[in-house]
Amino acid sequence: MSDITPSGPGRPGPGRHLPVPSGAPFADPPGEPFADPPGGLLAELVAAAEPPPFAVLRRSGGPGVEVLVGEVLEVDRLADVPLPAQPARPGAGLPVLALVPFRQVVERGYARVDDGTPLRCLVVGRRSVIGVGEAVAALPDEEVSLDDARFDLTDDAYAEIVKRVVSEEIGRGEGANFVVRRDLLARLSGRTGPVARSALALLRRLLLGEPGAYWTFVVHTPGLTMVGATPERHVSVAGGEVVMNPISGTYRYPGGGPTRADLMRFLVDPKEVEELYMVVDEELKMMSDVCDRGGRVTGPYLKEMSRLAHTEYLLTGRSSADVRDVLRATMFAATVTGSPVENACSVIARYEGSGRGYYGGTAALLDRDETGEVTLDAPILIRTAYLDPDGAVRLPVGATLVRHSVPDHEVAETHAKVAGVLAAFGDVAAAPGAPPLRPPSTGRGASRPSAPGTRLGSLPGVAGALAHRNRTLSRFWLEPQRDRPVPELVGRRVLVVDAEDAWTTMLAHMLRRLGMVVTVRRWDSLTPVTPVTPVTPVTPVTPVTPVTLQPATTRTADLDGCDLLVVGPGPGDPRDRHDPRMATLRRLVEDRLATGSPLLAVCLSHQVLCDVLGLAVRPLPRPYQGTQRRVRVFDRDVVVGFYNTFSAWAGPGRAAGPGRDAGPGGSAAPVDVDVDADAVAGVTVWADQDSGEVFALRGRRVASTQFHLESVLSKDGMDLLVELVGGLVGPEREQGSGADPSAS
C-alpha cells in the first residue's frame, strides 16, 4: 500500500461554499430522503427557472433514477471531500457527489496542464429515487440541437498527432499506449430556457437511446452543467470490495448495422486485443497498490452501446483503505491516459497543450450502505457534454494510440465515440463520419441479430472467441489469489525500486505471496552514502566487445539489510547517461555487481544491466509494447509479455525479423524461438540465435528478464519468478537450469 496517504476522518473545514440561487423553491431545510412523491423533486427541477445545484443519475445496478439536490462545496484535495453523514435510519442517508477534475492527478505527483477546474462536491440535502419510466415522463420532451459544431483539431491535424505519438513516444520507449483528446465545440441552437432544462431534455434522450451506459447523468452546478452516458466504471468500493473495469477495443458499427462476421473479426484483431490487455495490466498495477491481495481478473465481456461495442474485464480485490485514498491511488485510468500512467500524463500535457477540465476525471458518489459503511461508485467522465450558461458546448473525446495505430482509424474512432451523445442532440451530422445508431434487425440474413433487441454477445461463437483470449494469460491473475509461501524465501527482505512505472506494485504483490517482506521505493527517494571499495573489474568475453565494468563509487543506505534488490521497469532510453533516472539505475546495478549482492532486473533495468555488461543496446525495428511471445529461456519454452522499444543484442545483433510473436492471447500459432547461451562475465545470456535479441540473463547472484514476469500476458510469469528469486537468495543451485519451480 505504498502509494496511499491516509485521509483525515469526517467532514472537512469550511471549504468554499457556492451559493444556492436566490428565490429557488429548494431553499427550505432538507427533509427526509425519498419523501417526495414519484417524480416530484425531478418535476420541480424541470419547472425551475433557476434551479439549485442538482444531479440526476441512472447507475448500472442502481436503485432507479436518483435525483439529488444540495449545495456545492469546493475543496482542494481528495482528503477534504466530505464523507456522507451517518443516516438516522438505514436507507435514509444523503450522499456526496464529488466531481474530480483531471488536474487533481497532481496529488500523485504527475504532470498536468493546470486549468483551474475545481474539485466540486455536491453535498446532498434532498434525495429521491424514481423509476426510469417515471423519469422519462417527467423530463422535458424537447428538441435540443447544435449550431456551428466542429472539432477544435481538424481530422488531418489529429491524424498527424497520432503519427507523432506512435513514432516519437511509443517508438522511443516512452510508453505502450497513450490517449490524446480532441474537443467537439458547438453552441446550443434556439435555446429559450435555462441550460439546465436543455441538459434534462438531453438526459431523457440518452435514457431512451443509450441503454448500455454505466452511468447516464446530468450534473448542474454554478457555471457548468454536464450531461453524459459514460460506459466505464473507474472504481467502486462496497463492503470492502474494490472493483475496476478496464474497457478498451472498439467495434464501430458499420452503416448497415453490426454483423456477426464483422464482430468476429474485431474480436481477433491484434490491435484491439492488445489494447485491452495493456489497460488490464495498467489497472492491475493500481489494484496491487490499493488491495491487500491484489486484483483478480474476470472476463472478458462485450459491452454494447448504441453505435459501438467495447471489450472489457472486471478486476476485483479487497481493501480496508478510506474510499478517498482508493480514489487518489487510482487516478486516473489507463483507458483515458495511457501506460505507464505517470509518463502518459507528461505526454498528454505536451500534445494536448490545454487542460482537460473534467474529461478523464471522475464523478465519485460517496454513500453509506445499510451497515453505515462508506461506499464509492465512480465512473470515468467520458462521452460527456459540458454546457456553459451562455450555451457553449464542449464534448471531449480521445482514442487509444498503440504501436499498431492507423491515423485514419483513430480519427474515425473519435467520431464514433461522440456520436452516441450527439444523437441526443438530434444532430449526428455534427460529427461527420460517425456511424449510425444500431438499427432494429430486419431478420434477414444469418449474420445479423435475428430479432430486435438481440444482444451481440449472444451470437454464435462470440462467447468462445472472448474466452479464447484467456487461454495463454497468467493464471495467477485469473484465479483467486492465495499465498504460496516458499520456505527458503519466507521472511527474506526485498527492496523493489520503482523507475516511474507501477509494474513494481505487481512485482511486490507477487513477492509477498511467496512470503517475502517487500518495500517499494521510487528511484529518486534512495539515499547515496559511503564509497564502495573497488573490486576487480569484470570484463565480458567474446563475441561482445570488451568493456571494463567500473564499480559504483557510492552505495545506497536503503540497500543495507535487504536480501534482494529488484530494479523495475520504466519508460525512456536506457542509454541516456544524462538522465538522472538512468544514472541512478546504472549505479544500483553496478553496486550489486561489485558487491556480489543478489539482483533481479526487469525490462528497462535489464537493458541497463546489459549495457553495464557491454552488450549492445539499441531500439527494436518495431516496438514490442504489449506483445505476448513464446521464447526459450532457462532451458524451457515460456509464454511471456513484452513491453519494450529497446533491446540488448548479443553476437552480430541483426535486426529481429517478423513472426516472433505468440499472438495476442494465443490467437495465432506460437512460434518456437531458438536460443544461444554465451558466458558474459559469468552470466549466461539467453538470446535469439538468429537475431541476437537478448531475452534474459542469469548468473550466480544476478538475473534479469526483458519480458515482464508480472504481466497478465506472462502465462509462466509466477513460476519463473519463483525460480529466479529462489536461485538468487535461496540455496545454491546450478544457474541456468530449468528446475521445476514447484519444487521450491
C-alpha positions, 0 to 999 in steps of 0.5 A: 500500500505504498502509494496511499496517504491516509485521509483525515476522518469526517467532514472537512473545514469550511471549504468554499461554499457556492451559493444556492440561487436566490428565490429557488423553491429548494431553499427550505431545510432538507427533509427526509430522503425519498419523501417526495412523491414519484417524480416530484423533486425531478418535476420541480427541477424541470419547472425551475427557472433557476434551479439549485445545484442538482444531479440526476443519475441512472447507475448500472445496478442502481436503485432507479433514477436518483435525483439529488439536490444540495449545495456545492462545496469546493475543496482542494484535495481528495482528503477534504471531500466530505464523507456522507453523514451517518443516516438516522435510519438505514436507507435514509442517508444523503450522499456526496457527489464529488466531481474530480477534475483531471488536474487533481492527478497532481496529488500523485505527483504527475504532470498536468496542464493546470486549468483551474477546474475545481474539485466540486462536491455536491453535498446532498440535502434532498434525495429521491429515487424514481423509476426510469419510466417515471423519469422519462415522463417527467423530463422535458420532451424537447428538441435540443440541437447544435449550431456551428459544431466542429472539432477544435483539431481538424481530422488531418491535424489529429491524424498527424498527432497520432503519427507523432505519438506512435513514432516519437513516444511509443517508438522511443520507449516512452510508453505502450499506449497513450490517449490524446483528446480532441474537443467537439465545440458547438453552441446550443441552437434556439435555446429559450430556457435555462441550460439546465432544462436543455441538459434534462431534455438531453438526459431523457434522450440518452435514457431512451437511446443509450441503454448500455451506459454505466452511468447516464447523468446530468450534473448542474452546478454554478457555471457548468452543467454536464450531461453524459452516458459514460460506459466505464466504471473507474472504481467502486468500493462496497463492503470492502470490495474494490472493483475496476473495469478496464474497457478498451477495443472498439467495434464501430458499427458499420452503416448497415448495422453490426454483423456477426462476421464483422464482430468476429473479426474485431474480436481477433484483431491484434490491435484491439486485443492488445489494447485491452490487455495493456489497460488490464495490466495498467489497472492491475498495477493500481489494484496491487497498490490499493488491495491487500491481495491484489486484483483478480481478473474476470472476463472478458465481456462485450459491452454494447452501446448504441453505435459501438461495442467495447471489450472489457474485464472486471478486476476485483480485490479487497481493501480496508483503505478510506474510499478517498485514498482508493480514489487518489491511488487510482487516478486516473485510468489507463483507458483515458491516459495511457501506460505507464500512467505517470509518463502518459500524463507528461505526454498528454500535457505536451500534445494536448497543450490545454487542460482537460477540465473534467474529461478523464476525471471522475464523478465519485458518489460517496454513500453509506450502505445499510451497515453505515459503511462508506461506499464509492461508485465512480465512473470515468467522465467520458462521452460527456457534454459540458454546457456553459450558461451562455450555451457553449458546448464542449464534448471531449473525446480521445482514442487509444494510440498503440504501436499498431495505430492507423491515423485514419482509424483513430480519427474515425474512432473519435467520431464514433465515440461522440456520436452516441451523445450527439444523437441526443442532440438530434444532430449526428451530422455534427460529427461527420463520419460517425456511424449510425445508431444500431438499427432494429434487425430486419431478420434477414440474413444469418449474420445479423441479430435475428430479432430486435433487441438481440444482444451481440454477445449472444451470437454464435461463437462470440462467447468462445472467441472472448474466452479464447483470449484467456487461454495463454494469460497468467493464471495467477491473475485469473484465479483467486489469489492465495499465498504460496509461501516458499520456505527458503524465501519466507521472511527474506527482505526485498527492496523493489525500486520503482523507475516511474512505472507501477509494474513494481506494485505487481512485482511486490504483490507477487513477492509477498505471496511467496512470503517475502517482506517487500518495500517499494521505493521510487528511484529518486527517494534512495539515499547515496552514502559511503564509497564502495571499495573497488573490486576487480573489474569484470570484463565480458568475453567474446563475441561482445566487445570488451568493456571494463565494468567500473564499480559504483563509487557510492552505495545506497543506505536503503540497500543495507539489510535487504536480501534482494534488490529488484530494479523495475521497469520504466519508460525512456532510453536506457542509454541516456547517461544524462538522465538522472533516472538512468544514472541512478539505475546504472549505479544500483546495478553496478553496486550489486555487481561489485558487491556480489549482492543478489539482483533481479532486473526487469525490462528497462533495468535489464537493458541497463544491466546489459549495457553495464555488461557491454552488450549492445543496446539499441531500439527494436525495428518495431516496438514490442509494447504489449506483445505476448511471445513464446521464447526459450529461456532457462532451458524451457519454452515460456509464454511471456509479455513484452513491453519494450522499444529497446533491446540488448543484442548479443553476437552480430545483433541483426535486426529481429525479423517478423513472426516472433510473436505468440499472438495476442492471447494465443490467437495465432500459432506460437512460434518456437524461438531458438536460443544461444547461451554465451558466458558474459562475465559469468552470466549466461545470456539467453538470446535469439540465435538468429537475431541476437535479441537478448531475452534474459540473463542469469548468473550466480547472484544476478538475473534479469528478464526483458519480458515482464514476469508480472504481466497478465500476458506472462502465462509462466510469469509466477513460476519463473519468478519463483525460480529466479528469486529462489536461485538468487537468495535461496540455496545454491543451485546450478544457474541456468537450469530449468528446475521445476519451480514447484519444487521450491 
